[in-house]
């Protein structure tokens, strides 16, 4: 008999108390089974034995009810998905879309390769389903080719020939590529773990940049303003109809002596109505005594870098020591300069003080929640650790204060890439300037709420660094910095985090994994598919613990975004057509709590405006009237159709096809991963994530 593992008697012996009882059983119910061999005892017993007809009926009814419930749930999900697809397709009819972007999408070589691969995969799947139904060899890496005399027709011969060709020629190539990607995956995972350990050490030791004393506290109160350095604040913007008002309002309320502060509104808008709106807002704050200037370029070249370069060429900039930069959707707190500028005191090697971003719309939808996870890790882990241990990180382009001397000695703003912020940071680092990241100083801003806007933003953020890497590599090699700093810039900053990450993420999880379903000899191990990615996602989500319920959507969405990031990386590395393309990220104009409080104070606005108009000049009154006319005549936002993204849809069908193949071969976890990843690609390809684009 099989051994009975019952450990309860061990402790029952010591705890038994009282008088023992003997129970006699009359007519006991037991059965005798004749065992002819040792294995007969372990054969499965018929489930129907010992059950009467009524019990069997109830069991069958329960199973039928469970099956009907499962079928109903699946049908409901499919019906909802089909309804959303139908609604999206109908919504697209009769609506004009951007023809230029569609032409660029159609001309991509990557899309053509994936499309051909999809057709081949469908053909192979159909072929193997037929073989599976015929009961032939299916999915075993160890091939046992039957003899020719045993073959059942030409189709069986073709299938065996395919198995031989697959095992001898296709599998070794896929295995070599998968091993290479797995090595890159492990290297990037180790780098991510080291950054997390550094962040834990910073939290444990409470390491952060400190200000010694109060740099603005002096005995002479009347002359206290002289101890405040001259600060220039720049707000570059381009067609920012939704956010220009709140950003200008927030910057104009910064607590700093007015005679030591100048605000430049650098408007690159090509829409005349938006220009008048921004002019009116600047005029309003100028009449309140704020030192603010409106600048508009006639020759709009170089995108944001050209705009900043033009502003820094003004003669009056020579009187200022520091420059703070805020994008149009950023709303700094009034004490921003008092929390950042004092770090420059008695620290002549410091060139940049960078503040952290905080998002006013992070809980708006699923897309904004997933972006919040990524950006929280970027700021709290990557930039904070690099700032503490290396005194270097990539400038974020906004919410930072630069020493103007550091900008000038590093060559100023250059128009050669779309990541001018990273460009100036690298050049300043090569010139010996140090950076400080302030994790406790937060500036409110927005993240894109539509997938189209987020996709364009990510394309610029991943194509620009590769374009910059081509341009900066000779300068890095020729620089006089230490070998460790050169290695950090080339291997970690550019290659590992900007090139390797999108490469292996796309290749491993979107190409190799579906391929292994059709080539079982090159199957990926379970720890590559499940354990390590889940652990890495858990590390990424630690800086945003409230987002922990979204860990699975985050993992699936990051793999989906690898298509866009890989395409952007390739276009930037090889300088393809879209590598130098800047599309302004669409904003929603979400209001913060301070904006809502300020809105309540606008009830007495008419009385204040009357007082202002009495003391205003004729030209200012004319500008104010023109501003009102343009504001009233401003066109209402027109609803546009959400796009259908062909690359994501193609990969969705590829992954779903591979999931069917995995189901037939009983791959287990691989099937679930492919299924959910394919559904994620399908949802993103149909633009069912995020808000409608307007």
C-alpha positions in Angstrom: 0.0 0.0 0.0 1.0 3.6 -0.5 2.6 5.2 2.6 0.2 7.4 4.6 1.8 10.7 5.5 -0.3 11.7 8.5 1.7 13.9 10.9 -1.2 14.7 13.1 -0.5 11.7 15.4 2.8 13.2 16.5 1.2 15.9 18.5 -2.0 14.1 19.4 -0.1 11.6 21.5 1.0 14.3 23.9 -2.4 16.1 24.1 -4.8 13.2 24.5 -6.7 13.4 27.9 -9.8 11.9 29.4 -11.4 8.4 29.3 -11.1 6.5 26.0 -14.3 5.3 24.3 -14.9 2.2 22.1 -17.4 2.6 19.3 -18.8 -0.5 17.7 -20.1 -0.2 14.1 -22.9 -2.4 13.0 -23.2 -3.2 9.3 -20.1 -1.1 8.3 -20.1 0.0 4.6 -16.8 -0.9 2.9 -15.8 -2.6 -0.3 -13.1 -5.1 -1.1 -11.1 -4.5 -4.3 -9.0 -7.3 -5.8 -5.5 -6.2 -6.7 -3.8 -8.3 -9.4 -0.6 -6.2 -9.6 1.3 -3.5 -7.8 0.1 -0.8 -10.3 -3.5 -1.8 -10.1 -3.9 -0.1 -6.7 -3.0 3.3 -8.2 -5.4 3.1 -11.2 -8.0 5.8 -11.2 -11.3 4.8 -9.6 -14.5 5.4 -11.6 -16.1 8.6 -10.5 -19.6 7.2 -10.9 -19.0 4.5 -8.3 -20.7 5.2 -5.1 -23.1 7.8 -6.5 -26.7 7.4 -7.2 -28.7 8.8 -10.2 -29.8 11.9 -8.3 -26.2 12.9 -7.3 -25.0 12.4 -10.9 -27.8 14.6 -12.1 -26.9 17.4 -9.7 -23.2 17.2 -10.6 -24.1 17.4 -14.3 -26.4 20.4 -13.7 -23.7 22.2 -11.8 -21.1 21.6 -14.4 -23.5 22.7 -17.1 -24.3 25.9 -15.1 -20.6 26.6 -14.8 -20.0 26.0 -18.5 -22.9 28.3 -19.4 -21.5 31.0 -17.1 -18.0 30.8 -18.7 -19.5 30.9 -22.2 -21.7 33.8 -21.2 -18.7 35.7 -19.8 -16.6 35.1 -22.9 -19.5 36.1 -25.1 -20.0 39.3 -23.2 -16.3 40.2 -23.4 -16.2 39.5 -27.1 -19.4 41.4 -27.7 -18.2 44.5 -25.8 -14.9 44.4 -27.7 -16.6 44.0 -31.1 -19.0 46.9 -30.2 -16.0 49.1 -29.3 -14.3 48.2 -32.6 -17.5 48.9 -34.6 -18.0 52.2 -32.8 -14.4 53.2 -33.5 -14.6 52.2 -37.2 -17.9 54.1 -37.6 -16.5 57.1 -35.8 -13.6 57.2 -38.3 -15.9 57.3 -41.4 -16.1 60.7 -43.0 -13.4 62.3 -40.8 -10.2 63.6 -42.3 -7.0 62.5 -40.7 -3.4 63.6 -41.2 -2.4 62.3 -44.6 1.3 63.1 -44.1 1.6 61.0 -41.0 -0.3 58.1 -42.6 2.1 58.2 -45.6 5.0 58.0 -43.2 3.5 55.1 -41.4 2.9 53.1 -44.6 6.4 53.6 -45.8 8.1 52.0 -42.8 10.2 49.0 -43.5 9.4 47.5 -40.1 5.7 47.4 -40.8 6.3 45.5 -44.0 8.5 42.9 -42.4 6.0 42.3 -39.6 3.1 42.0 -42.1 5.0 39.4 -44.1 5.9 37.6 -40.9 2.2 37.6 -40.0 1.1 36.0 -43.3 3.7 33.3 -42.9 2.7 32.7 -39.3 -0.9 32.3 -40.2 0.0 29.8 -43.0 2.2 27.8 -40.7 -0.5 27.8 -38.0 -3.1 26.5 -40.4 -0.7 23.8 -41.6 0.1 22.7 -38.0 -3.6 22.7 -37.0 -4.3 20.2 -39.8 -1.4 18.1 -38.6 -2.7 18.3 -35.1 -6.1 17.1 -36.1 -4.6 14.3 -38.0 -2.8 13.1 -34.9 0.7 13.6 -36.3 3.8 14.6 -34.4 3.2 18.1 -32.8 5.6 20.4 -31.0 8.2 17.9 -29.6 11.7 19.3 -30.0 13.1 15.7 -30.3 12.1 14.7 -33.8 11.4 11.1 -34.7 10.8 11.2 -38.5 8.8 8.2 -39.6 9.7 6.0 -42.5 8.6 6.9 -46.0 6.5 3.8 -46.2 4.6 4.9 -43.1 3.7 8.4 -44.5 0.1 9.1 -45.2 0.3 11.1 -48.3 2.2 14.1 -49.6 0.9 16.4 -46.9 2.5 14.2 -44.2 5.8 14.2 -46.1 5.7 18.0 -46.3 5.0 18.3 -42.6 8.0 16.0 -41.7 10.2 18.0 -44.1 9.1 21.2 -42.3 10.0 19.7 -38.9 13.4 18.7 -40.2 14.1 22.2 -41.7 12.8 23.9 -38.6 15.0 22.0 -36.2 18.2 22.2 -38.3 18.1 25.7 -39.8 15.5 28.0 -38.2 15.8 26.9 -34.5 19.6 27.6 -34.2 19.2 31.2 -35.5 16.3 32.0 -33.2 18.2 30.4 -30.2 21.3 32.5 -30.9 19.2 35.7 -31.2 17.2 34.9 -28.1 20.4 34.2 -26.0 21.8 37.5 -27.1 18.6 39.3 -26.1 18.4 37.5 -22.8 22.0 38.6 -22.0 21.0 42.2 -22.7 17.9 41.7 -20.7 19.9 40.5 -17.7 22.4 43.3 -18.0 19.7 45.9 -18.0 17.9 44.2 -15.1 21.2 44.3 -13.1 21.5 48.0 -13.8 17.9 48.6 -12.7 18.6 46.7 -9.5 21.7 48.7 -8.7 19.7 51.9 -9.2 17.1 50.7 -6.8 19.7 49.7 -4.2 21.2 53.2 -4.5 17.7 54.7 -4.0 17.2 52.5 -0.9 20.6 53.7 0.5 19.6 57.3 -0.1 16.3 56.8 1.7 18.0 54.9 4.6 20.8 57.5 5.1 18.4 60.4 4.3 20.9 61.8 1.8 19.7 65.0 0.0 21.2 68.4 -1.0 21.0 70.8 1.9 21.1 74.6 2.2 23.4 75.9 5.0 21.4 78.5 7.0 19.1 81.1 5.5 21.0 82.7 2.5 18.5 85.6 2.4 18.5 86.5 6.1 20.5 89.6 6.8 20.3 92.4 9.4 19.7 95.3 7.0 16.1 94.8 6.0 16.1 97.7 3.6 18.9 96.4 1.5 17.9 92.8 1.6 16.9 92.7 -2.0 20.5 93.3 -3.1 21.4 89.8 -1.8 18.9 88.1 -4.2 20.7 87.2 -7.4 19.3 88.3 -10.8 17.1 85.6 -12.2 15.7 85.2 -15.7 12.6 83.1 -16.1 11.8 81.7 -19.6 8.5 80.1 -20.7 8.9 78.7 -24.2 5.6 77.8 -25.9 4.1 77.0 -29.3 0.3 77.0 -29.9 -0.4 76.3 -26.2 -4.0 77.5 -26.2 -5.0 75.3 -23.3 -2.3 76.0 -20.8 -0.7 79.4 -21.5 -2.8 81.3 -19.0 -2.2 79.1 -16.0 1.5 78.8 -16.6 2.0 82.5 -17.0 -0.1 83.1 -13.9 1.9 80.6 -11.8 5.3 82.1 -12.9 4.2 85.6 -12.3 3.3 84.7 -8.7 6.8 83.5 -7.8 8.1 85.0 -4.6 11.1 87.0 -5.6 12.0 90.7 -5.6 10.5 92.2 -8.7 13.5 94.2 -9.6 15.7 91.1 -9.5 13.4 89.0 -11.7 12.5 89.1 -15.5 10.0 86.8 -17.1 10.3 86.0 -20.9 7.3 84.5 -22.6 8.8 83.0 -25.7 5.9 82.4 -28.1 6.5 80.4 -31.2 2.9 80.1 -32.1 2.0 80.2 -35.8 -1.7 80.8 -35.0 -2.4 84.6 -34.8 -5.4 84.1 -32.5 -3.2 82.3 -30.0 -0.6 85.0 -30.3 -3.1 87.7 -29.3 -4.4 85.6 -26.4 -0.8 85.3 -25.0 -0.1 89.0 -25.6 -3.3 89.9 -23.7 -2.2 87.7 -20.7 1.3 89.2 -20.7 -0.2 92.7 -20.9 -2.5 91.9 -17.9 0.4 90.9 -15.7 2.6 93.8 -16.9 -0.1 96.2 -15.8 0.1 94.6 -12.3 3.7 95.6 -12.0 5.3 92.3 -13.0 8.5 92.5 -15.1 7.4 90.4 -18.0 8.2 90.5 -21.8 6.5 88.9 -24.7 8.8 87.7 -27.6 7.8 86.2 -30.9 10.3 85.0 -33.5 9.7 85.9 -37.2 12.0 83.1 -38.3 10.9 80.0 -36.4 13.8 77.5 -36.9 15.3 75.0 -34.5 12.1 74.3 -32.5 12.6 74.9 -28.8 16.4 75.1 -29.0 16.1 77.9 -31.6 13.6 79.7 -29.4 15.8 79.6 -26.3 18.9 80.5 -28.3 17.1 83.6 -29.7 16.0 84.7 -26.2 19.5 84.3 -24.7 21.0 86.5 -27.4 19.2 89.6 -26.0 21.5 92.3 -24.6 19.8 92.6 -21.2 20.5 88.9 -20.5 24.1 89.8 -19.5 22.7 91.4 -16.3 21.3 88.1 -15.1 23.2 85.2 -13.3 20.6 82.4 -13.5 17.9 81.3 -15.8 14.9 79.2 -14.9 13.0 77.4 -17.6 9.4 76.2 -17.5 7.4 74.6 -20.3 3.9 75.9 -21.0 2.1 73.4 -18.9 4.3 73.8 -15.8 3.0 75.6 -12.7 5.8 76.3 -10.2 5.0 77.1 -6.5 5.7 80.6 -5.3 8.7 79.5 -3.3 10.4 77.6 -6.3 13.3 80.0 -6.7 13.9 80.2 -2.9 14.2 76.4 -2.8 16.5 76.1 -5.8 18.7 79.2 -6.3 20.4 79.0 -2.8 22.1 75.8 -3.8 24.3 77.8 -6.1 25.7 79.8 -3.3 29.3 78.9 -2.4 29.2 76.2 -5.0 30.9 77.6 -8.2 31.1 74.2 -9.9 27.3 73.7 -9.8 25.7 74.4 -13.2 22.1 73.0 -12.9 19.5 72.5 -10.2 16.7 70.2 -11.4 13.3 69.9 -9.7 11.0 66.9 -9.9 7.7 66.9 -11.9 4.4 66.3 -10.2 1.3 65.5 -12.3 -2.0 67.2 -11.9 -3.8 64.6 -14.0 -2.1 61.4 -13.0 -5.4 59.7 -12.0 -7.3 60.9 -15.1 -7.3 57.5 -16.9 -5.4 54.3 -17.2 -2.8 55.8 -19.6 -1.9 58.6 -17.2 -1.6 56.2 -14.3 0.9 54.0 -16.3 2.9 57.1 -17.3 3.0 58.2 -13.7 4.6 54.8 -12.8 7.3 55.3 -15.4 8.1 58.9 -14.6 8.1 58.4 -10.8 10.8 55.8 -11.3 12.7 58.0 -13.6 12.8 60.9 -11.2 13.0 59.3 -7.8 15.4 56.4 -8.8 17.3 57.2 -11.9 17.8 61.0 -11.6 18.2 61.0 -7.8 20.7 58.2 -7.7 22.7 59.7 -10.6 22.6 63.1 -9.0 23.9 61.9 -5.6 26.6 59.5 -6.9 27.6 61.0 -10.2 26.5 64.7 -10.1 25.1 64.1 -13.6 21.8 63.3 -15.2 19.9 64.4 -18.3 18.3 67.8 -18.0 14.5 67.4 -18.3 14.1 70.6 -20.4 12.0 72.3 -17.8 11.5 72.9 -14.1 15.3 73.6 -13.7 17.6 76.5 -13.0 20.8 76.9 -15.0 23.8 79.1 -14.2 24.0 81.2 -17.3 27.8 81.0 -17.3 27.6 77.2 -17.5 25.3 77.5 -20.6 27.7 79.9 -22.3 30.9 77.9 -21.6 29.2 74.7 -22.9 28.3 76.2 -26.2 24.7 77.4 -25.5 21.6 76.0 -27.1 22.2 74.1 -30.3 19.5 73.3 -32.9 21.0 70.0 -34.1 18.6 67.6 -32.3 15.1 67.5 -30.8 16.5 66.8 -27.3 18.3 70.1 -26.8 18.0 69.6 -23.0 20.0 66.3 -23.1 22.4 67.9 -25.5 23.3 70.8 -23.3 23.5 68.5 -20.2 26.0 66.2 -21.9 28.2 69.2 -23.1 28.0 70.8 -19.6 29.1 67.5 -18.0 32.0 67.2 -20.3 33.0 70.8 -19.3 33.2 69.8 -15.7 29.9 71.3 -14.4 28.0 69.4 -11.7 24.2 68.9 -11.3 21.9 68.6 -8.3 18.5 66.9 -8.4 15.9 68.0 -5.8 13.4 65.2 -5.2 11.5 67.2 -2.6 10.9 70.3 -4.9 7.9 69.4 -7.2 6.4 71.4 -10.0 2.9 70.6 -11.3 2.5 69.7 -14.9 0.5 67.4 -17.2 1.0 64.1 -18.8 -0.6 63.3 -22.2 -4.1 62.0 -21.8 -4.4 60.5 -25.3 -2.4 57.7 -26.8 -1.7 59.7 -30.0 -0.1 62.5 -28.0 1.8 60.1 -25.8 3.1 58.1 -28.8 4.4 61.2 -30.5 6.1 62.4 -27.3 7.8 59.0 -26.8 9.0 59.0 -30.4 10.8 62.3 -29.9 12.2 61.2 -26.5 13.7 58.0 -28.0 14.8 59.2 -31.5 16.5 62.3 -30.2 19.0 60.6 -27.8 20.2 58.2 -30.6 20.6 61.1 -33.0 22.5 63.0 -30.2 24.7 59.9 -29.6 25.9 59.9 -33.2 26.8 63.6 -32.8 28.3 63.5 -29.3 30.4 60.3 -29.5 33.5 61.9 -31.0 33.3 64.8 -28.5 33.0 62.3 -25.6 36.0 60.3 -26.8 38.1 63.4 -27.2 37.1 65.0 -23.9 39.5 65.3 -20.9 37.0 63.8 -18.4 37.9 60.6 -16.6 37.5 57.2 -18.2 34.8 56.3 -15.7 32.7 59.3 -16.9 33.2 58.4 -20.5 32.2 54.8 -19.9 29.1 56.0 -17.9 28.1 58.3 -20.8 28.6 55.8 -23.6 27.7 52.5 -22.0 25.1 53.3 -19.4 23.6 56.7 -20.3 23.2 56.2 -24.1 23.7 52.5 -25.0 22.1 50.6 -22.1 19.2 52.9 -21.2 18.5 54.5 -24.6 19.4 51.7 -27.2 19.5 48.3 -25.5 16.3 48.7 -23.5 13.9 49.3 -26.5 15.9 46.8 -28.7 15.6 43.7 -26.4 12.1 44.6 -25.2 10.7 44.6 -28.8 12.8 41.8 -30.1 12.5 39.4 -27.2 8.8 39.8 -26.3 7.2 40.9 -29.6 9.2 38.9 -32.2 11.2 36.0 -30.6 8.4 34.9 -28.2 5.8 34.4 -30.9 8.4 32.7 -33.1 9.1 30.1 -30.4 5.5 29.0 -30.6 6.0 28.0 -34.2 9.6 26.7 -33.5 9.3 24.8 -30.2 13.0 23.8 -30.3 13.9 27.5 -29.4 11.4 27.8 -26.5 12.2 30.6 -24.1 12.5 29.6 -20.4 9.7 30.5 -18.0 11.9 32.8 -15.9 12.5 35.0 -19.0 8.8 35.3 -19.8 7.4 35.6 -16.3 9.6 35.8 -13.2 12.2 38.4 -14.1 9.8 40.8 -16.0 7.4 40.7 -13.0 10.2 41.3 -10.6 11.5 44.2 -12.7 8.0 45.7 -12.9 7.7 45.4 -9.1 10.9 47.4 -8.8 9.6 50.0 -11.2 6.4 50.5 -9.3 8.0 50.9 -5.9 8.3 54.8 -6.2 4.5 54.9 -6.9 3.1 52.3 -4.3 -0.5 53.4 -4.9 -0.2 52.2 -8.5 0.6 48.6 -7.4 -2.8 47.2 -8.6 -1.7 48.3 -12.1 1.5 46.2 -12.2 0.1 43.7 -14.8 -1.3 46.4 -17.2 2.0 48.3 -16.7 4.1 45.3 -17.8 1.9 44.6 -20.8 1.7 48.3 -21.9 5.5 48.7 -21.7 5.9 45.8 -24.0 3.4 47.4 -26.3 5.2 50.7 -26.3 8.4 48.9 -27.3 7.2 49.1 -30.9 7.1 52.9 -30.9 10.4 53.1 -28.9 12.2 50.7 -31.2 11.1 52.4 -34.3 12.1 55.8 -32.8 15.5 54.4 -31.8 16.2 53.1 -35.3 15.1 56.3 -36.9 17.3 58.4 -34.6 20.3 56.1 -34.9 20.3 56.0 -38.7 19.0 59.5 -39.1 15.8 58.5 -41.0 13.0 61.0 -41.9 11.3 61.2 -38.5 14.5 61.6 -36.4 14.3 65.4 -36.6 10.6 66.0 -36.1 9.0 67.9 -33.3 5.2 67.7 -32.7 4.0 69.7 -29.8 2.4 67.4 -27.2 -1.3 68.1 -26.9 -2.4 69.4 -23.5 -5.8 69.2 -21.8 -5.3 72.3 -19.5 -6.1 70.6 -16.2 -6.3 72.9 -13.3 -4.5 72.5 -10.0 -5.9 73.3 -6.6 -4.2 76.7 -6.7 -5.9 77.5 -10.0 -9.3 76.5 -8.6 -8.8 78.8 -5.6 -7.7 81.6 -8.0 -10.8 81.1 -10.0 -12.9 81.9 -7.0 -11.2 85.3 -6.7 -12.2 86.3 -10.2 -15.6 87.5 -9.1 -14.2 91.0 -8.4 -12.3 91.0 -11.6 -14.4 93.7 -13.3 -13.7 96.3 -10.6 -10.0 95.6 -10.7 -9.9 95.8 -14.5 -11.7 99.2 -14.3 -8.9 100.5 -12.0 -6.2 99.2 -14.3 -7.8 100.7 -17.4 -8.0 104.1 -15.8 -4.3 104.2 -15.4 -3.4 102.4 -18.6 -2.1 103.9 -21.8 -4.0 104.0 -25.0 -1.9 101.3 -26.6 -2.5 99.0 -23.7 -6.2 99.6 -23.9 -6.1 98.8 -27.6 -4.3 95.6 -27.0 -6.7 94.7 -24.3 -9.7 95.2 -26.6 -8.0 93.2 -29.4 -7.3 90.4 -26.9 -11.0 90.3 -25.9 -12.1 90.2 -29.6 -9.7 87.3 -30.4 -10.7 85.4 -27.3 -14.3 85.6 -28.2 -13.6 84.7 -31.8 -11.4 81.7 -30.9 -12.6 78.6 -32.6 -14.1 75.8 -30.5 -12.0 72.6 -30.4 -12.9 70.2 -33.2 -13.2 66.5 -32.4 -10.8 64.4 -34.4 -11.0 60.7 -35.1 -8.7 58.5 -33.1 -6.3 56.7 -35.3 -6.0 53.0 -36.0 -2.3 52.1 -35.5 -1.4 49.4 -38.0 1.9 48.2 -36.4 0.2 47.6 -33.1 -2.7 45.8 -34.8 -0.4 43.6 -36.9 1.5 42.5 -33.8 -1.8 42.0 -32.0 -2.9 39.4 -34.6 0.6 37.9 -34.6 0.6 37.4 -30.8 -3.0 36.1 -30.8 -2.1 33.6 -33.5 0.9 32.5 -31.5 -1.3 32.1 -28.4 -3.5 29.7 -30.4 -0.5 27.7 -31.4 0.6 27.7 -27.7 -2.8 26.5 -26.6 -2.6 23.6 -29.0 0.8 22.6 -27.7 -0.2 23.1 -24.0 2.5 25.7 -23.3 0.8 26.9 -20.1 2.1 30.4 -19.0 3.3 31.2 -22.5 -0.3 31.0 -23.7 -1.6 33.4 -21.1 1.2 35.8 -21.7 0.7 35.8 -25.4 -3.1 36.1 -25.1 -3.1 39.1 -22.7 -0.2 40.7 -24.6 -2.1 40.3 -27.9 -5.2 41.8 -26.4 -3.2 44.7 -25.1 -1.8 45.3 -28.6 -5.3 45.1 -30.0 -6.7 47.7 -27.5 -3.8 50.1 -28.2 -3.9 49.5 -32.0 -7.6 50.5 -31.9 -6.8 53.5 -29.7 -9.1 52.3 -26.9 -6.7 53.5 -24.2 -6.6 57.1 -23.0 -8.9 60.0 -23.9 -10.3 61.0 -27.3 -7.9 63.3 -29.3 -9.3 66.8 -29.9 
